[in-house]
Amino acid sequence: MLEAKDVPFDPLALLRVILNPWMPRAVFESVKAHLRMIDDWSHVSIRRTTLVDNDEWKSFADAEKKS
């Protein structure tokens, strides 16, 4: 089993947290709320990735399927 370790860092170095797009909405909202409770994280953008909905990435995937 892996041991947990604390890694100190400057909270201002963190700009955003991007979460899994398939995470259920209720879980996402809960995780987001808990992250918002962390001191000095009020500036951090917390959202789900939109990569799977990105038309450009979809076109790359479609082109790969055809080759």
C-alpha positions in Angstrom: 0.0 0.0 0.0 1.3 3.5 -0.8 1.9 5.9 1.9 0.4 9.4 1.7 2.8 12.3 1.7 2.2 16.0 2.2 3.8 18.2 -0.5 3.8 21.9 0.4 3.3 24.4 -2.4 2.3 28.0 -2.8 -1.5 28.0 -3.4 -1.1 31.0 -5.8 0.9 28.7 -8.1 -2.3 26.7 -8.8 -4.6 28.3 -11.4 -7.2 25.7 -12.1 -8.4 22.2 -11.4 -9.9 20.3 -14.3 -11.9 17.2 -13.4 -13.1 14.1 -15.3 -16.1 14.8 -17.7 -17.7 11.5 -16.8 -17.8 12.2 -13.1 -21.4 12.2 -12.0 -22.7 15.8 -11.6 -23.4 15.3 -7.9 -19.9 14.0 -7.3 -18.4 16.9 -9.3 -20.4 19.5 -7.2 -19.3 17.8 -4.0 -15.6 17.7 -5.0 -15.8 21.3 -6.1 -17.4 22.4 -2.9 -14.8 20.7 -0.8 -12.0 22.2 -2.9 -13.5 25.6 -2.4 -13.2 25.2 1.3 -9.4 25.0 1.1 -7.8 28.2 2.4 -6.4 30.4 -0.4 -8.1 28.6 -3.2 -10.7 31.2 -3.9 -8.9 32.2 -7.1 -8.7 28.7 -8.5 -11.0 27.8 -11.4 -12.6 24.4 -10.9 -14.4 22.8 -13.8 -15.0 19.6 -15.8 -13.0 19.1 -19.0 -14.8 19.9 -22.2 -12.2 18.0 -24.3 -14.5 15.2 -25.2 -17.0 17.8 -26.6 -14.3 19.6 -28.6 -15.1 19.5 -32.3 -11.4 19.7 -33.3 -10.5 16.7 -31.1 -13.5 14.8 -32.4 -12.3 15.4 -36.0 -8.9 14.0 -35.1 -10.5 10.9 -33.5 -12.7 10.4 -36.6 -9.8 10.8 -39.0 -7.8 8.2 -36.9 -10.7 5.7 -37.1 -10.8 6.0 -40.9 -7.1 5.3 -41.3 
